[in-house]
Amino acid sequence: MPRKEHHSTPTIVGRFLYSDLPAIPIDTPAFFDWLSLHSTFYFDSPIGSFTARRELRATCFFWYAFRRYHKRLYKAYLGRPADLSAARLLHIAQLLAEKVGA
């Protein structure tokens, strides 16, 4: 069973980001603007789930996906904020699910 995110963590379910603001459709300019102002979200899909965090590398921000399974932490590169499309998020969720064998 997947670990539940903290109740205040913004969450992507389906094609929408849910946070303390009204739902934001992913792959829209509003979603990419939101990414530039926040540093974490939880992605939940039937394929798999992960927590995403924004990290500063040199002079740019990049996003990484993390999934803990059996006390081991798995990490995958998501990309720059402009790369975080619905297809990319699903691909990384599937990749992490295959890595953990779930």
N, C-alpha and C positions, 0 to 999 in steps of 0.2 A: 504494500500500500504506500503511495507517495506521501512524503512528509508534507504537512500543511504549512503554508506560509503564515507569517505574522499577520494579524488582522488589518494592520495599517499599511502593509506592503501593496503598492499598486500591482494589479494583476491583469494579464492578458488572457482572456478566455474567448475562444472563437476568433472573431476578427475585430474585437474591441478591447481597449485598455480601460480598466475600471480603477478609479482612484477616488480621492475626495472631490474631484471635479466631475462634471457630466462625462459619460462614456465617450471615448475618442476612438474613431475607426483607425485601425492601423493602415499603413501605406498612404496616409494623407499628410499634407503639410502640417496640420495641427499635431499629429503624432510625432513627426520629426522635430518640431519645435519643443514638444514636451520632453523628448529625449535630451535635448541640449540643456534643459533646466534641472533634470533629475539624475540620480546616480544608481538606482536599482529598480527592478521590477521582477515579478514572478510570472513565468509562462506556463500555462496549463493547457494541455491538449490530450486527446486520446492516444496519440503516438508517444508522448512523454512529457516530462515537465523539467523545469530548471529555474534557478534564480540567476538573473543577469545583473552584472555590475559594470559600471563604467570606471575605467582605470586610465590614469594619465601615463603615457609613455612618451618620453622626450618632450615634444611640444604639442602633441595631439592626444585626444581622447579616443579610446577604443573600448568596445564592449566585449565582455567575456561571459560565458555561461558556466554555471557550476551546478553539479548534482552530487549529493552525498548518497552513497549506497553501501550498506554494511560497514560503516565507520570509515569508508574511504571516500575521498573527495576527487571527483572527476572534473576536469576543466576543458572547455573548448572555446576557440576564438570565434566570436560573432562578427566582428568587423567594426568599421567606422559607423557613426550614426546613420549615414545615408544608405548603408548596406542592410539595415535591419528591416527587411521586407517580410511579409507573412511567409513567403516561401523559404526564406533563409532561416527564420525562427523554427519552422517545422522541420527543416533539414537538420538543424543542430539538435533539436529535441530527439529526432530519430537516431542520430549519430550517438548521442549520449546514452539513449536506451540500449543501443547495441553494445556500447562499451561496457555497461554495467551488467549486461545479460538479462535485463528485465523484460 
